[in-house]
Amino acid sequence: MTHALILPILLPLITGASLLLLYRLPFGVQRLAGLASTLGLVLLGAWALGAASGGEYRLYHAGDWPAPFGIVLILDRLSALMLALTAALGLGCLLYASRGIDRRGAHFHALFQFQLAGLNGAFLTGDLFNLFVFFEILLIASYALLLHGGGRARSRAGLHYVIINLVGSALFLVALGTLYGLTGTLNMADLALEVAAAPPGDAPLLAAASMVLLVVFGIKAAILPLLFWLPRAYSAASAPVAALFAIMTKVGVYAILRVFLLVFGLGEAPVNAAAWQWLWPLALATLALGGVGVLGSDSLRTLTAYLVIISVGTLLATLSLVTPATLAAALFYLIHSTGMAAAFFLLADLLGQQRDEGYDRFSVAAPVGHRGMLGSLFFLAAIAAVGLPPFAGFVSKAWILQASAGEPGGLWLWGVLLAAALLTLIAVSRTGSSWFWRPGGAGKAEARPLDRGCLAIVCVMVALNGALSALGEPIMGYLALTAEQLLTPRAYIAAMLPETLAVATEVAP
């Protein structure tokens, strides 16, 4: 398994390139190739979890060039978790798309593979420049996937999405140029040591570069005031694309964790102190805005997009407390919220197919076919999204509240988080009562055939959320160790740069 670490990037990259070159292949063959590649990523994600479970760092030096001079991939508990989550989510989304949505535009399966390659690369890379490269790969693929199927709404949303992310990419390059000019390196482990040892005169520029990176990652994560592109873009995308996009904001959260705990977290006066001070109120404001947005949504897709914003606010508010307990609780919530947002996007499409008009819009009083079955599924998904037992949302939020109790600002998090959950409960209750409890039956929509394959996929995703709750104890154990590993950057540096072990040991985390 010497080269296994590069396979999560290489497998979808080669598959996507092959599908582009051989675009005249029968569509069934293209679909089979995409599914086989994604299933391979699921197996690689399982391998990564096993390989990282012991706490060891696994490295892959491209071209056998040593760090910090060459391209290095590094696997730890956090990156393994994100690889496995991406692969599992990707497989569910691709299976749903293969029920017919993938035929609505050209090169869907190739673009889907490029998207997975970009995501996996962002989670595995050990230097900031390649983080930028993988960001661009996943963003270019996401531009095209967003437009898949065409339409005026998608074109408008795609334009806004492209512009805001191009601005983010330009700012990313400015920050990288500043850091490289000051330190002469972009390898994250080497950069951490250089930033910690930088002369006092460089401190203002380093702080400026860190804040520019916070803006860049804030755009990716969709934190206030950089989130207004998300509801329109996510609600305009096709259902499986929007479901895959549920993990896109988590790339920004991952980047904030990785960069600000490692690169800017060393030394007697860590550069990241200002970032945490800004992140806390912005995350709470994002959480509050998400709750208001959920209540004011005019369609189920828009409501789900605001659920994504709520998850971002919850994650970043919890992470900004920077304790082992809050980090672990936030990671558990990350798994839950990503899966449930994806399930809700797919459920919105499933329900929309059963209405004669209006698709998933609340303002149209069209009946829903198969009301009993879909109403029961909506009820289970809704209580999971709100955070009621026995689903993982309840476990994750209870853990967050317990971990934040006694922390500075913990009462603020309690209040805003519970208020957002109440607003979400009101919104989904209003939707469910309007669509499924309205007297008069389902009318003509009752005769519309229900795609059993799509239904099964959504049911499995909701059931997996319940399984996440049932397996909470071992998962919590893994995440607690992941949090400890994140808060011990010296081990990361020693694994990446063994010759600097003595220096790294002397620098406090």
ChimeraX attribute file (.defattr): number of C-alpha atoms within 10 A of each C-alpha:
attribute: neighborCount
match mode: 1-to-1
recipient: residues
	/A:1	4
	/A:2	8
	/A:3	10
	/A:4	13
	/A:5	20
	/A:6	19
	/A:7	16
	/A:8	27
	/A:9	22
	/A:10	16
	/A:11	18
	/A:12	28
	/A:13	22
	/A:14	17
	/A:15	23
	/A:16	27
	/A:17	15
	/A:18	14
	/A:19	23
	/A:20	18
	/A:21	10
	/A:22	11
	/A:23	14
	/A:24	9
	/A:25	11
	/A:26	9
	/A:27	14
	/A:28	10
	/A:29	11
	/A:30	23
	/A:31	20
	/A:32	13
	/A:33	19
	/A:34	26
	/A:35	20
	/A:36	15
	/A:37	20
	/A:38	28
	/A:39	17
	/A:40	18
	/A:41	27
	/A:42	22
	/A:43	14
	/A:44	20
	/A:45	24
	/A:46	18
	/A:47	16
	/A:48	24
	/A:49	21
	/A:50	13
	/A:51	17
	/A:52	20
	/A:53	18
	/A:54	12
	/A:55	16
	/A:56	15
	/A:57	17
	/A:58	16
	/A:59	21
	/A:60	23
	/A:61	18
	/A:62	14
	/A:63	9
	/A:64	10
	/A:65	12
	/A:66	14
	/A:67	21
	/A:68	19
	/A:69	12
	/A:70	14
	/A:71	19
	/A:72	23
	/A:73	22
	/A:74	21
	/A:75	25
	/A:76	24
	/A:77	25
	/A:78	24
	/A:79	24
	/A:80	25
	/A:81	23
	/A:82	26
	/A:83	28
	/A:84	21
	/A:85	19
	/A:86	25
	/A:87	25
	/A:88	20
	/A:89	24
	/A:90	28
	/A:91	21
	/A:92	26
	/A:93	25
	/A:94	24
	/A:95	19
	/A:96	23
	/A:97	22
	/A:98	20
	/A:99	13
	/A:100	9
	/A:101	17
	/A:102	23
	/A:103	16
	/A:104	13
	/A:105	14
	/A:106	15
	/A:107	19
	/A:108	26
	/A:109	27
	/A:110	25
	/A:111	27
	/A:112	27
	/A:113	28
	/A:114	27
	/A:115	30
	/A:116	27
	/A:117	26
	/A:118	25
	/A:119	27
	/A:120	29
	/A:121	25
	/A:122	30
	/A:123	25
	/A:124	27
	/A:125	24
	/A:126	27
	/A:127	24
	/A:128	22
	/A:129	20
	/A:130	19
	/A:131	20
	/A:132	16
	/A:133	16
	/A:134	24
	/A:135	21
	/A:136	18
	/A:137	19
	/A:138	23
	/A:139	23
	/A:140	17
	/A:141	20
	/A:142	26
	/A:143	20
	/A:144	17
	/A:145	26
	/A:146	23
	/A:147	23
	/A:148	23
	/A:149	17
	/A:150	14
	/A:151	10
	/A:152	10
	/A:153	14
	/A:154	21
	/A:155	18
	/A:156	14
	/A:157	22
	/A:158	23
	/A:159	14
	/A:160	17
	/A:161	21
	/A:162	16
	/A:163	12
	/A:164	16
	/A:165	20
	/A:166	14
	/A:167	12
	/A:168	20
	/A:169	20
	/A:170	12
	/A:171	17
	/A:172	23
	/A:173	16
	/A:174	15
	/A:175	23
	/A:176	21
	/A:177	15
	/A:178	17
	/A:179	22
	/A:180	15
	/A:181	11
	/A:182	18
	/A:183	18
	/A:184	13
	/A:185	20
	/A:186	23
	/A:187	23
	/A:188	23
	/A:189	27
	/A:190	23
	/A:191	25
	/A:192	27
	/A:193	23
	/A:194	20
	/A:195	22
	/A:196	20
	/A:197	14
	/A:198	15
	/A:199	10
	/A:200	8
	/A:201	8
	/A:202	12
	/A:203	16
	/A:204	11
	/A:205	14
	/A:206	22
	/A:207	18
	/A:208	15
	/A:209	21
	/A:210	24
	/A:211	18
	/A:212	19
	/A:213	24
	/A:214	25
	/A:215	20
	/A:216	25
	/A:217	25
	/A:218	26
	/A:219	24
	/A:220	24
	/A:221	28
	/A:222	27
	/A:223	28
	/A:224	22
	/A:225	12
	/A:226	17
	/A:227	18
	/A:228	16
	/A:229	19
	/A:230	25
	/A:231	22
	/A:232	19
	/A:233	25
	/A:234	28
	/A:235	23
	/A:236	23
	/A:237	26
	/A:238	24
	/A:239	25
	/A:240	26
	/A:241	28
	/A:242	27
	/A:243	30
	/A:244	27
	/A:245	28
	/A:246	28
	/A:247	26
	/A:248	21
	/A:249	22
	/A:250	25
	/A:251	20
	/A:252	23
	/A:253	22
	/A:254	19
	/A:255	22
	/A:256	22
	/A:257	20
	/A:258	20
	/A:259	22
	/A:260	22
	/A:261	21
	/A:262	24
	/A:263	27
	/A:264	26
	/A:265	24
	/A:266	25
	/A:267	17
	/A:268	11
	/A:269	11
	/A:270	18
	/A:271	25
	/A:272	21
	/A:273	13
	/A:274	12
	/A:275	19
	/A:276	19
	/A:277	12
	/A:278	13
	/A:279	21
	/A:280	20
	/A:281	19
	/A:282	19
	/A:283	28
	/A:284	26
	/A:285	19
	/A:286	27
	/A:287	32
	/A:288	21
	/A:289	18
	/A:290	28
	/A:291	27
	/A:292	18
	/A:293	24
	/A:294	28
	/A:295	20
	/A:296	14
	/A:297	18
	/A:298	15
	/A:299	20
	/A:300	25
	/A:301	28
	/A:302	25
	/A:303	27
	/A:304	28
	/A:305	30
	/A:306	30
	/A:307	29
	/A:308	30
	/A:309	31
	/A:310	29
	/A:311	27
	/A:312	29
	/A:313	30
	/A:314	27
	/A:315	26
	/A:316	27
	/A:317	29
	/A:318	28
	/A:319	27
	/A:320	20
	/A:321	21
	/A:322	16
	/A:323	17
	/A:324	20
	/A:325	20
	/A:326	26
	/A:327	27
	/A:328	27
	/A:329	28
	/A:330	26
	/A:331	25
	/A:332	27
	/A:333	24
	/A:334	22
	/A:335	20
	/A:336	26
	/A:337	29
	/A:338	25
	/A:339	25
	/A:340	28
	/A:341	27
	/A:342	29
	/A:343	29
	/A:344	27
	/A:345	29
	/A:346	28
	/A:347	26
	/A:348	21
	/A:349	18
	/A:350	20
	/A:351	22
	/A:352	19
	/A:353	20
	/A:354	26
	/A:355	22
	/A:356	17
	/A:357	15
	/A:358	15
	/A:359	19
	/A:360	24
	/A:361	18
	/A:362	16
	/A:363	9
	/A:364	14
	/A:365	14
	/A:366	21
	/A:367	23
	/A:368	27
	/A:369	26
	/A:370	19
	/A:371	20
	/A:372	13
	/A:373	10
	/A:374	19
	/A:375	19
	/A:376	13
	/A:377	16
	/A:378	23
	/A:379	15
	/A:380	18
	/A:381	25
	/A:382	22
	/A:383	19
	/A:384	23
	/A:385	28
	/A:386	24
	/A:387	24
	/A:388	17
	/A:389	13
	/A:390	16
	/A:391	25
	/A:392	28
	/A:393	27
	/A:394	20
	/A:395	21
	/A:396	25
	/A:397	23
	/A:398	14
	/A:399	20
	/A:400	28
	/A:401	20
	/A:402	16
	/A:403	21
	/A:404	24
	/A:405	15
	/A:406	10
	/A:407	14
	/A:408	10
	/A:409	14
	/A:410	18
	/A:411	14
	/A:412	14
	/A:413	24
	/A:414	16
	/A:415	13
	/A:416	18
	/A:417	23
	/A:418	17
	/A:419	16
	/A:420	24
	/A:421	21
	/A:422	15
	/A:423	20
	/A:424	27
	/A:425	21
	/A:426	15
	/A:427	22
	/A:428	22
	/A:429	15
	/A:430	13
	/A:431	18
	/A:432	17
	/A:433	11
	/A:434	14
	/A:435	21
	/A:436	21
	/A:437	13
	/A:438	12
	/A:439	8
	/A:440	7
	/A:441	15
	/A:442	20
	/A:443	13
	/A:444	14
	/A:445	19
	/A:446	17
	/A:447	11
	/A:448	14
	/A:449	11
	/A:450	16
	/A:451	12
	/A:452	9
	/A:453	13
	/A:454	20
	/A:455	18
	/A:456	12
	/A:457	18
	/A:458	24
	/A:459	17
	/A:460	13
	/A:461	21
	/A:462	25
	/A:463	15
	/A:464	17
	/A:465	24
	/A:466	20
	/A:467	14
	/A:468	20
	/A:469	20
	/A:470	15
	/A:471	12
	/A:472	16
	/A:473	11
	/A:474	11
	/A:475	14
	/A:476	17
	/A:477	11
	/A:478	21
	/A:479	23
	/A:480	20
	/A:481	18
	/A:482	24
	/A:483	22
	/A:484	15
	/A:485	19
	/A:486	21
	/A:487	19
	/A:488	17
	/A:489	24
	/A:490	26
	/A:491	21
	/A:492	22
	/A:493	24
	/A:494	18
	/A:495	18
	/A:496	26
	/A:497	16
	/A:498	14
	/A:499	11
	/A:500	16
	/A:501	15
	/A:502	11
	/A:503	13
	/A:504	23
	/A:505	14
	/A:506	10
	/A:507	15
	/A:508	14
	/A:509	18
